[in-house]
Amino acid sequence: MHENFLVGITLILFLGTIAQWISWRLKLPSILLLFIFGFIAGPVFKVVHPDELFGDLLFPLVSFSVAVILYEGGLTLNLKDLKEVGKVVRNLITIGVFVTWLLATLASYYILHLNLSLSLLLGAILVVTGPTVIIPLLREVRPKGQLNSILKWEGIMNDPVGALLAVLVFESILAAGLPEATASTIDGLFKTIIMGSLLGIAGAFIIVFMLRYRLIPDYLLNPISLMLVFCVFAGSNLIQAESGLFAVTVMGIYLANQKKVNVKHIIEFKENLRVLLISVLFIILAARLTFAEIQLLGWDSVLFFIILILIVRPLAVFASTFKLALTIKEKMFLSWMAPRGIVAAAVTSLFAFELANLGMGGSEKLVPTMFMVIVGTIAVYGLGAIPLAKWLKIANPNPQGALILGAHACGRAIGKILGENGFKVLMIDTDWENLKAARMQGLSTYYGSVLSEYILDEIDLDGIGRLLALTPNQEVNSLASLYFSKVFSTSEVYQLSVESPDKDQGSNVSKELRGHILFGTQFTFDFLTEKFAISAAVKSTPITDEFNFKDFLKEYGEGNVIPLFLVRQNKTLSVYTDVNRPEPQPDDLLISLIMRPN
């Protein structure tokens, strides 16, 4: 028995990790592959038996895992985003939730022929969307404007809202009559919002207090924060069933937006833990399916799924955004982005299990229906999001801006000249003085490490299509280039050479690293810093028939000019590297470093 348990756990971890790796290689939504692997391991080959492995601990473990996932989601939310998108998000998690619940309930009742109680429960769970699916999709699509923030906030906040709504419906089902159901619902709602918020804020405050006064060592930071997440989750659930999801989300939001201490290490740890938990959970839940449950699905289930996509979601979005400052194209894109994910699967499995124990007929259809919705929405939205965004022209298919790592004098000069010529620029640094100087020049900045995995959730890459790594640290430049090659592709990541060519390091850099060598191997960080110290300047020069590139070199002296960028007629930006040395043509704009003659 002991050996069977070890083998089962090992197989679940193995399948979950391999599925995540394959999804990364093939650029497919990971949950699709996790479902396939879990289904094959469970009902097909019967090598994974979650109920036998975990017994009565299965659903408590699922609940704690979902709590960590939502806590991590709360850590990625920035309250500053709500200044622009607050009204839309508010409406989507209130009006949108109600419309989705109502219409999904009606579809469940009339199409799936579930009884009214089960229809209300399934409709409540279906208001939950999947941030773990939405956020990777947004990275691929890169929608313009406020769509990214709207969808991220909606996806994360809908999870606890939907789970709470499902719990209230479930308790109403168990209540003896209408008066008792109404009283139970009001009492549960009050306890969840008030006590959940208080407990979530209290948990975050304890972490902040301990960090601020250095009451814990660094190596205990993540274990203690995880322990407090479990305490908040369990404590809130003791007061009101399943209210812990709301509490831990509030805890994450509060912790992420306080300004007293740095919580970057907590965020990084929870990001890695979230990936592992999602992998394990989806393998477990998919493996619990049976062929008997799958056979309950028919053409009525397909029609139900189509109605969810083509009617329910669009009506919820348009009702939520009525008279708000969104274009019809933005509303159409929002209407095509509501995949369901791990929270919907976990909550459905939990309630279906409890209802089956109570002997409620029809509850066996909840889990296969939800998994069909999850797989279907991920496939449809995942495959259709990018083509739709391009057709609506709300995504930037060829962004030309630059993410500049290093806000020192040279980096600021490059960022300023690119900005003056119409290219979006974002400066990243961990030096407050450098960023302060950049802001004084009107440049957008971000304080933090470029190597943090969560950085893609916090920075706005709308209009940005390349990385320029300009730090004096070769390791940082190299790792940043490797990391952002996944975002911008290897052809659009560039890094400054930090080794002198006489050390025979230039060739090693170009072979070992993904980033192209900016400007040329001889133009190292020390070289550029020295030239800036003697009043070198970055200038833009129009190239014309009357004043061609040869005339330009003759005027300033060929040895005093370092070409940096070339702006073509079609407003595309070409970067000079050790191997790419484009010849400026008439109507091009040359951006170069011009040095004072010796």
N, C-alpha and C positions, 0 to 999 in steps of 0.2 A: 504493500500500500504506500509506504514511504517512497519507494523508488518510482512508483507510478505518478505520485504527486510531483516529484522532481522533474521527471520527463515531461509531464504536462505543462508545468510552468516554463521550462526551458523552451519547449516547442512554441508556446504562445509568444514568448519574448523574441525568439528567432524569426517567426513568421511576421510579427509586427515590424521588426527592424528591417528585414529584407523588403517588405512591402514599401516602407518609407523610402528606402534607397532606390528601388526600382522606379517609384513614382517621381523621384528627383531626376533620375537619369532620363526618363521618358517624358518629363514635364506633364504628368497627369495628376489629377487630384488624388491625394494619398488615400482618402477614405474609400474611393472606388476599389483600389487594389486591396486595402485592408478587408473590405467586405468580401471580395472574391477569395482571398486567402482563408478568411475565417469560415466561409461557407464550404470551401473544399475540405478544410481540416475537420469541420463538424459533421454536417449531414451527409457529405459525399463519402469521405474516407473514414469518418468516425474515429479519428485519432485524438481529438480534443473533446472532452466532456466537461464543460464548465460547472454544471450543477454537481457532478460527482467530485470534482476537484475541490471546490470551495464550499459546497454545502450551504448552510445557513449564513455563512460569511459573504456570499457572493454579492448580494445587493447592498449591504453596508459598505463593502469595498468599492462598488460602483459609485455609490453616493459620495464617499470621501474623494474619490478620483475626480468626479465632476466638480466638486467644490474647489479643488485645486485648479482645475482648468478655468473656472469662472473667476477665481481670484487672480490668476495670471492675466486673464482678459481685462479685468478692472485695472491692473497695473499699466496697461498700454493706453488707457484713455486720458486725454488731456482736456481739462475743463476749458482751456482757451478756445478750443474748437467750437464750443457751444455758442460763442459770441456770434458766429456766422451761421451756424446750422442748428442752433438750439430749438427754434420753433419747428423746424422740419422733424428733428429727432423726437421732440415732445409729442408731436401729432402722430408719428409713426408708431410709437410705443403706447399710445392711448387710442386714438381714433383708428389707426391702422390695425392694432391688435383686436379691437372690438369688431371691425368689419371682417377681418380674417376669421375670427372665432365664429361669428354669426353665419357667414357664407359656408365655411368649412363644415359647420354643424349641419346646415341644411343639406349640403351635398352628401354628407355621411348618412343622414337619415333617409333621403329619397333615392340615392344612387346605390350606396353600399347596403342599405336596408338594415342598418344597426338600430337598436332601440334608442329612444331619446336620450337616456342617460349616457350610453356609450358614445353617441354622436356628439353630445356636449363635451365629453372628456377628450375625444379625438380632436375635435375642433380646437379645444384649448391648447393641446400639445402642439398642434400645427402652427400656432402663432410663433413658435420658436424657430429662428433661423440659425444658420451655422457660421459663426465668425471664423472658425478654424478652416472653413472652405472659402469664405468670402475674401478674407485678407490676402491669401496667396493669389486669388484671381485678380484682385485689384492691382497687385504688383505687376501682373502680366499686362493688364489692360491699360493702366495709367490714365484713368479718366480725368478730364479737365475739371478745374474749379473745385466745388465743395462736395462732389459726389463721393470721393474717397472717405472723407470724415463722416458723412451721413451714413453710409453703409457700415462703416466700422462701429460707430456708436449704436446704430440700430441692432446690428447682429449681436453685440455683447450684452446690451441692456434687455433685449427681447428674451434672452435665455432665462434669467431669474423671473422676469415678468410672466413668461409662459409657464414656467414650472410652478409659480405661485398660483396662477389661474387654474392649472390642472389640479393642484392640491385642493383648492377650494371647491372645485366641481366634484372631485372624488369624495370629499367630506360631505358634500350635499347629497351625493348618491347614497351614502351610508345613513344620513339623517332620516328620522321617522316620517317627517311631513314637511310641508312648505314653511310653516313658522320656524321650525327647528333648523331647516336648511338655511333660511334667510339669516337667522341669528348666528349660526355657525360661520357663514360666509363673512358677515360684517366683523365678527370677533376675530376671525383668522386674518382678514385684511388689515385690521388695526394692529394686531400683534406683530405681523410681518413687517409692516412699514416702520412702526415706531421702535419696537424692540430690536428688529433686525438692523436698523440704522444705528441705534445706540451701541449695540454689541460690535458691529463692524468698525465704527469709529473708535471705540474703546480698544479693540485689538490693534488697530493701526497706531493709536496713540502710545500704547505700551512699547511697540517697536521703536517709534520715534524717540520716546523718552530714554530707552535703554541705549540707543545709538548716540543720542546727543550727549549723554553723561558718561559714555564709555563704560557701561556696566556689563558688557559682554565682549569677549574676544571675537576677532573676525571669523575664526573657524566655527564658532557656534551661532553665527548670525542666521544662516539659512536653516539649520535645524530648529532654532527657536521660533523663527518666523513661520515655519511649516507647522510647528506645534500649536502656535496661536491660531493659525487658520483652522486647524481641526477643533480647537477649543471653541472658537466663535461659531463654527458650523454646528457642532454638537449642541452647544448651549442654546443657540437660536432654535434648533429643531426640538429641543425639550420644551420650549415655550410654545412654539407653533410648528406643526409638522411641515417639513420641507421648506421652511423659511430660511434655512441656513444658506441656501444658494444666493438669496438676496443679500444676506448679511456679509458674506465673504466678497461679493462683488463690490459692495459699498466700502469694505475694508481696503480692497485693492485700489479703488478710485481715490480714496482719501490719502493713502500712502503715496501714490504716484504724484499727487498734486500738492503735497505739503512742501515747504521750502526750507525746513530747518536742517534736514540731514539728507545725505546722498544714499539712495536705495538702489543704485545701479546693480550691485552684486546680487541683490534679491531678485531683481527682474531677470537677470541673465540665468540664474539658477532655475527659476520657475519656468522660463521658456524651454529649457532643456527637459525639465521634468514633464512639462505639458506634452511634448512630442512623444515621450515614452508612454505616458498614461493613455493618450489617444490611441496609440498603436495597440496597446494591450487591451483596452476596453472594447475597441471595435472588433478585434479578433474574437474576444470572449462572447460578445453579444451576437455576432454573426454566426458563431459556432453553435449557439443555442437554438437556431432555427431548425425546423424539421420539414421534411418533404410534405408531410400532412398539412402543415401550415401554409406552405407555398401553394399547394393545390387549392386552397380556399380562395386564391386570387383568380379573378376572371375578367371578362370584358368590362364588367361594372367597375372594377378597380382601375382599369386603364382610363375609362371615361372620367372617373373621379380625379385621377392624376392630371388629365388634360384640363379639367375645370379649374383645378388649383393654379395651374400655370397661366392659362389664358383669360380667366375671369376673376378669380379670387384675388390674386396678387395685384393685377392692374387696378381693380376697383379700390383696394385698400390704399394703394399709393396715391391715386388721383383724389380720393376722399381726404387723405391726410395732407396733401399739398395744395388743396383748393385755395386760391387767392394768395399763395405764397410765391416768393420771387424765384421760381424755377421755370426753366424753359420747357416746352413740350418734349424736346429731345431728352432732357435730363429726367423728366418724369417717365418717359418710355424706358430709359435705361434702368431706373430704379425698379420699374415693373418687371424687369427681366433679371433680377438678382435677389433671389430668396431661396438659396439651397438650404436644406436641412442637414443637421450634422449629429455629432455625438450626444449632445444633450437631449435631443428629441428621441434618439434611440434608447438612451438610458432610462429616461422618464417613462416612456411607453412600456419598456420591458418590466419596470418596477410595478406599474399599476396593473398591467395585464396579469402578472404573477399573483398579485393580491386579489384581483377580481376573480381569477380562476379558482383560487382557494375558497372564495365565497360562493362559488357555484353559479356565477352570472353567465348566462348564455350569450354567445357572440363575442366574448372578450378574447377568444382565441384568434380572432381576425385582426386584432389591433396591431400586434407585432409585425406580421408579414406585410400589412398595409403600410405601416410606417417605414419599413425597410425598402419597400418598393418606391415610396415617395423620396426617401433619402437618395437612393441610387439614381432614380430618374431625374430628380432636380439637379443633382451634381453633374450628371452627364449632359443634360439639356443646357443648363446655365453655363457649365464649364466650357462646353464646345461652342456655345453661341455667343458668349459675352464679347469676345474680341471682334468677330465679324460684325456684330451689331454696333459696337462702339465705333468701329471704322465707318460703317454705313451712316450712322448718325453724326459723324464728325465731332464726337465729344472726347475722343482720345487723341493724343499726340503721337501719330505713327512714326514720326522722325524727329524726336526732340533734339535740339541743337545746343541746349544750355550745358553748363559745366558744374559739377560738384568738385570744389577745390579743397583739398586737404592741406591745411597749412595757411594760416592767416597772417603770416609774417609780411614784411615790407614788399618782397617780391610777389608773394601770393596776392596781396591786396592790389598791387599795381596791375597784375594780370586780370584779376576779377573786375576791377574798375573799368578797364578798357573794353572787356567783353560786354559788361553791362551797358556801357555807353553805345555800343554797337548793336543793341537789341537782343542780346543773349541773356537768358536767365542764369543767375549765378548764386550758389549757396556755399558760403565759407564754413569749414568745419575745423575746430581747434579745441584743445584743452587748456589753452592759455587765455585767461580773461582779458589781459592787456591787449593781446593781438586782436581779439574779437571786439573789444571796445573801440580800437582804432578803425577796424573794418566798418563798424556801425556808424562811426562818425563820417565815413565816406559814403554812406548810403547803401552798404552792401548787406544782404541777408546773411545771418549767421546761425550756427548751431553749436552749442557747447556740449561736448561729450566725445566719447571714443568712437571712431569710425568703424572699429572692429566689433562693436556690440551688435549681436544679432537682431535685437529689437529696434535698432536704429531705423530700419526700413518702415517701421510702424509709426515713427515719430517725425520723420522729415518728409517734406512735400517735394516729390520728384517730378511734378507736373512741369513739362518743358525742359527737363534735364535729361541728357542722353549720354554723358561721358563723365569719367573720373579723371581728375588731374591731381596726382599725389605728389606734393611738393615739400614734404618734411625732410629734415636732415637725417632721418632714421631710415635706413634701408629696409629693416625688418618690417616696420610699420607700413612703408610704401608697398612692399611686396605683398604683405597679407591683405592690405586694402585692395590692391589690384586683383588678387586672387578672388576675394570675396565679391567684389563688384563686377567681376567678369560674368557672374551668374545673372546680374541685373542688367548690365549694359551690353553684354557680349564681350569677348576678348578683344575685338577690334576697336573698342571705344574705352579702354582703360589705359592710362598713361602714367608713367612715374618718372620722377627726376632722377638722374644718375647722381649717386653720392660718392662714387669712387673715381679717382683720377685715372684717365686712360693710360697713363704711363705705368700703372700698377697692373695692367693686363686684366682688369676686372670688367671692362665694358662688355666683352663678349659673354662672360659668365652671367652677367645680369640679364642680357637679352635671351639667353637660353633657359635660364632657370625660372624666370618670372613671367607672368602672364602679361604684365603691362608693357606697352611699347615705351622706349626710352625717349622722354621729352626733349625736343630741340636738338639733341645730339649727345653722344657720350662725353664729349669734352666740356659740356656746359653743366658742370656739377653744381650742387647747392653752394659750396664754398666759392666757386667762381662767380655765380650770380650775386651772391651776397657782397662779394668784394666790389663788383661793378656798380651795384646800387649805392655802395658807400661813397663812390666818386661821381655821384650824380648821373648815373645812367637813367634813361627814361624809356617807358613803353609808349610807343606812338602808333597811330594808324595812318596809313598813307594810301590814297586812291591811286591805282595804276591805270593810266590812260594811254591812248595812242601817242599823245604828245609827250607824256612823261612815263616811259616804260621802266621795267625793272632795272635795266642797265643804267639808265639815267639816275635812278634812285641810288644804286650802289656807287656811282661816280660822285654823286653829291655828298654822301656821308662817308664814303670810304668803305670798301668791302670788308676790311678787318674790323670795322666799328659797328657792324650791323649783325644782329642775330635774328633771323626770321622765326617768329613764334607761331603765328596762325595766318590762315588765308581765308577771307570771307568771299565766297563765290557769288556770282550774279543771282543765283537762286536762293541766297541767304543761308547756304550750308557752310559749316565751319570745318575747315581742313586743318589738322594739327601737324606741325613740323616735328619729325622724329629723327632718329638716327638713320632710318631707311626711307622715310617718306619726305622728299624734298621737292614739293610741287613748284613749278615755274609760274609766277604770277602773270596773268593775262590782262589785257585791257578790260576795264570795268570790274576788276577784282579789287578787294581792299586788303592790303598787307598790314598785319600787326607785327611789329618787330621791336626788339630791344636795341636802342641806339646808344652807343657809348661815347663818352667824351674822348677825342683823340689824345693819345699820349704826347 
